[in-house]
Amino acid sequence: MSSSYLILATFAMATVTFVTRALPALIPKKLLDTPWLHRLNESLPLSVMVLLILTSLSYQNLSVTTGMHSAELHLLMAQIGALLLVLLIYHISRQLLVSMVVGIAAINGLLWLFTQFLG
């Protein structure tokens, strides 16, 4: 990865962070109190977490001939299972930290289960 790409990505993330932090000060208070914006604000951390997880899924080494005993398939199944469990726990508890802890435990537990029982 080139250093110019890393510098550009860092500046892009800094710009987005600055704009999103400064925007509430520039928007009229009446608009900030709308119900749809409150719902968006509640679901934003989970949405970001789901996008990060989806971009990190390990499916590049899979093919049609990948068997059920493949470590790559076990990893992908564990990641998808953990993501679904995170979504469920967040929907029930609305606690992002609890959901993340459950997700980390779930991916490790599912990987252990798949390794023990599938191969």
N, C-alpha and C positions, 0 to 999 in steps of 0.2 A: 504494500500500500504506500503510495507516495505521500511525502510530507505536505505537499500543497493540498491534497485531498483532505488530510486530517485538519489542517488549518482552516480550510473552507468549511468543513463540517462543524468545527468548533465555533466559528463565527456565526454560522447559520443557527446552531442550537442556542447560542447566546442571544441572538436577535429575537428568536421566537420566545425565549424565556423573558426577555425584557419587555417585549410587546404584550405578552399575556399578563405580566405583572403590572404594567402601566395602564393597560386598557380599562380596568375598572375605575380608575381615577378620571378617565376622560369621558366615560359613558354616564348619561344622566341617571341619578339615583332611582327614578321611577322605573326605568327599563331594567335596572339590576334587581328589582323586587318582583319581577314577573315569575309565575310558577314554573314555566317551562325552563327558564334559566336556572332555577334552583334544582330542578330534576337533572338538567345537564351537568351541573356542578357536582351532584351526587354520584353520577355514573362515570364521570371523566376519569378518575383514577383507575377504575376497573377496566375501562376501555383502553387506556394506555397500556396497562399490564397485559391485557389479552393480545394487543397488537405486538408487543414485544415478544410474547411467548410464541405467537404464530409465525413471526419472522425467524425464530430460532428452531423451529421444528426440524428434525433430522430425517428428511426424506430423500436427500440427494443420492444416496447409495442404494436406494431400493429399485428393483426392477420387477418385471412380471414373474421372473423365475425365483425371486426371493422366497425362501421357505419359512415355515412357521418357527423354525429353530434358529433363525437368523438373529444375531444381536442387534442389527440395525432395525429390524421390524419390532423387536421387543422395546427398543428405545422409543420409537415412534408411537407405539401403542401406549407406553407408560406416559409419554408427554401428553397425548390426547386425553387419556384417562384423568391425569392430574389437572389438566385445564378444565375439563368438565366438572370435576369435583370443586375446583376453585370457584367456578361460576355458581355452582349450587350453594356452596357455603357463603359466598358473598351475598347471594340473593336472600338467604335466610338471615344472616347476621348483620349485614351491612358494615362489616369490619374488615377493612383491607388487610391489616396486619395478620389477623386470624386466618384469612383466606390464603395469604402467602405462606404462612407456616404449614397449613394443611396441604397446600400444593407441593411444597418441598418434601414433606413427609410422604405424600402420596406417590410422587415420582420415584422416590427411593424404595418405598414399599412395593409398588407395582413392578419395578425392575427386578426386585428380589423374587417376587412371585413368578414372574415370567421366566426367570432364569431357573428357578427350582422346578417348575411344573411343565414348562414348554421346552426346556432344553439346554 
